[in-house]
Amino acid sequence: MSEEFLFVEKYRPKTVEDCILPENLKTTFQEFVNQKNVPNLLLSGPPGCGKTTVAKAMLEQIECDYIVINGSMNGNIDTLRNEIKNYASAVSFSGGRKYVILDEADYLNPNSTQPALRNFMEELIEEAGEKVIVFVPLTGTLHMLSRELEKHWPVGVVNGEVATGKRNRIFHDFQNLKEPHVLVAHPGTMAHGLTLTSASTIIWYGPINQNEQYVQANGRIERIGKRHVSNVIHIEATELERKMYERLRNKQKLQGLLLDMIKEQTER
């Protein structure tokens, strides 16, 4: 007997193409599938408009591991601490990414589950022990990320739009004062001779295409006699970004990387 005993499951669209959606949304979701990389998404709308359906369709099409948590039935803190955390911390059977669909997330307990979700993000910075520098190559993303982080920590923001005098004050305060605790910066602002050893951790929000700039930016927290161990963390979302970071670490040229990857795929 089929397990699809409900018509809503039996006839649920199995691909993004089968979903009835506005064309611009369908194009966006299909692009995620084509890239085999579905980012963190918050889907909102009235009941029955296809939020859960399109989420499942994308994950089925990229053939990844995922679980579905219903917030109306499992909205307590134990679900987050046990089921989701245990699932996310285990290795994927398919070797790829693992995903969690939080269905009906508006029913999550606002006094326990939602703060805990936020705390997961906070732990990444808090566990560093010292101050943290976040390098963001794209200006729009830099501003977006700094606004989110400012909700939790004092944040200094430095990019090409910041005047030299203000930039120097931010660097001085970051190095010598208690605040800001987090520095969100474009890597191109990390000049030779700049000392930011108050930070123990650098987080790269995305890779860059210049080896010298990468080495120079990381070198800002490296000095003789520093008090703590330095950590450099790379955030990668695609195979291309992983290989870009690999070449940056090995001081290899990034020119032609995309063509090399295409060549590898065609030769398989």
N, C-alpha and C positions, 0 to 999 in steps of 0.2 A: 504494500500500500504506500502511496506517495506521502511524504512528510508534509507536502504543501496542501494541507487540508483546508486552508482558508483561501478563498478566491483572491484576496488582496495580495497573498504571497505567490499564488500560482501565476497570476498575470502581472506581477510587478515587473517593470522594465528591467532588463538585465544589462543594458549598455546605456551610455550617455546619449547615443544617437536615438534610442527608443524613447527617451524621456521627452515629454511635452514641456518645453521651456522656451523663454525668450531667446532669440537667436544669439544675442551677445553673451548670455550666460552659458548657453550650450557650447559656444565656441571656446569660452574660457575653460570650462570643465573638460572639454575634449583635449585641449592643449595640455592640461595636467596629465591626462591619460597618455597622450603621445610621448610626453617626456618621462613617463613612468615615475612621476614625483608629485604626490599630492601634498601641498603645504598645510599648515594648521589653518582650519577654516571655521568660521562661525556662520552657520546658515540659519536665517530667521525668516519667518513668514507664518501665515495662518495654517491651521491643521489641514493636511491633505494636499498641500501645494508641491510636495515631492522632495522635501529636505532629506529625509532618511533614504529614500529611493535613490537619489542621485549620489549620495555618499557611498551607499553600498555598491552601486553600479561602477563608480570609479575604482574602488578598491578591488572589486571582482575582475575588472578588466586588466588591471596591472598585476593581478595574481599574487597579491601579498597576504600576509597574515593579519587578521584583524578580529577584534571582539566588539560586541555591541552592549553597552551598559544603558539600561533604561532608568533615567533619573527619577521617574515617578514611582518606581518600585525599589530601586537601589540607590537612594539619594543620601545615604548616611556616610559618615566619615570612614567607617570600617570598609566600605566598598573601595574607597580611594586608597586607603592604606594597604589593604590586602589584595583584592582582586586585580585592580589596575596596576599597582606598583609591582606585584609579583609577575604579572604578564609582561609589563614593559621591561623589566630587568632581565628576562630570560632571552636566550638567543632564538632568532627566527628560524623555523624549520626550512623555510625557502631560501634563507641566506640574505634576504633583503630587509627592508624596513618593516616595522610593525606599527599598526595603527589602532586607535581606540575611537569608536563612535560613541559619544555621549548623547544618546537620544533623549529628547524632552529634558534638556539640561536646565530649563527654567524651574524644574521641580527639585533641583538639588538643594539641599539644606544650606541656606545662605549663612548660617551661623557656624558651620563646620566645614563642609566640603569645598565651597568656593574659596574661603581663606586658605585652605590647605593647598589647593591648586596654585594659588599665588605664591605660597611658601616654597613650593618646588623651585620656582624661578629664583626666589630670593636666596635659596641655599647655594646656588652657583656662585654668587658673589660673597655671601657670608662665609662659606667654607674656605675662601681664599685666605682668610686670616688678616691680610693687609689690604691696602687699597688696590683698585683694579683699573686697568686701562682697556677700553673697548675701541678697537680700530674699525671704522666703518667707511668703506671707499666711496659710497654713493651719498650725496648731500641730502636727498629727500629721505632716505632710510635713516641717515644720521639724526635728523630732526625728529622723526617719528620715534626712534628708539630712545632718544634722550628724554622725550616727554613721558614715556612709559616708566623709565627708570627713576625719574624725578618724583614719582609717586611714593618711592620707597627710600631713596637715599639722596643726599646732597650731590648734585651732578655738575661738573664743569664741561662745557662744550667748546671745542676748538676746531675750526675749519678755515677755509680761505676767506669766508665772510667776516671773520673776527679780526678787528684792527690789531696791529702789532702790540700796542700798549696794553690793551685788555687781555690779549693772548698771554703776554708775559706775566700779568698779574695772576691769571688762572694757573699757569705753570708754577709760579712761586707758591701760591696757596696750597696747591695739590702736594707739592714737595715738602712744605714746611709747616702747614697748619693741619688741624683736624679735618677740616672740610675744604674742598669737596672730597667725598669718599670714592666717587667713580668719575673717571675722565673719559668722555666720549669724544673721539678725535678722528680727523682724517689723517691717514698715515703720512701724507705729504707735508704735514705741519711739524714733523719730528726732525728738527734740524740737528746737525752734528754739534756735539758739545752739550746738548740739553740733558740734564740729569733728572730722572723721575724715579729714583730708587725707593721712594716710599711705597711704590706699587710692587706687589709680589707676583701679580698675574696679569698677563695680556690675553685678551680674547679678540680673535679676528672674526668679525661678523661676516666677512666675505673676503676672498682672495684678491690680490692685485696682480698686475702684469709686469712689475718692475722689481727685479731681484735686489738691486741696491737699496731701494726704498724699504723693502721688507726687512732686510738686515739692519738698516739704520733705525727703523722704528723699534724693532725688538731690542736693539742695543741701548735704548734709553733707560732700561731697568737693570742693565748689567754694569756694575762697577766693582773695583777691588774693595774688599772690606764691607760689602753689603751684608745686611743682617739676616736675610732669609733666602730660601731657595726660590729661583725664578721658574714660573710656569707659563708656557705659551699654549693656548687652546685654540684650535681651528673649528669653526662651525661650517660644515659642508652639507649641501643639500643634493648635489648631483655628482656623477662620476667625473664630470669635467672639473668641478671645483676640487674634488679630491686629488686629481692629477695635477692641478695647478699648485696646490699646497705642497705636493710631493716635490715638484720641480723647484719651488721656492726654497724648501728646506735643503735641497741638494745643490742649490745655486746653479740650476740649469736654465737655459733660455726657454721662455714660454712661447716664442714665435713659432707658429706652425702646429701648436698643440692640437687645435681642433681638427686640422687636416690629418694629423697623425691618428687621431681617434677614429675618424671616418675611414681611413685606410685600414685600420685594424678590424673594424666591423665588416668591411667588404671582403677581407681576406679570410674570414672565418668560414 
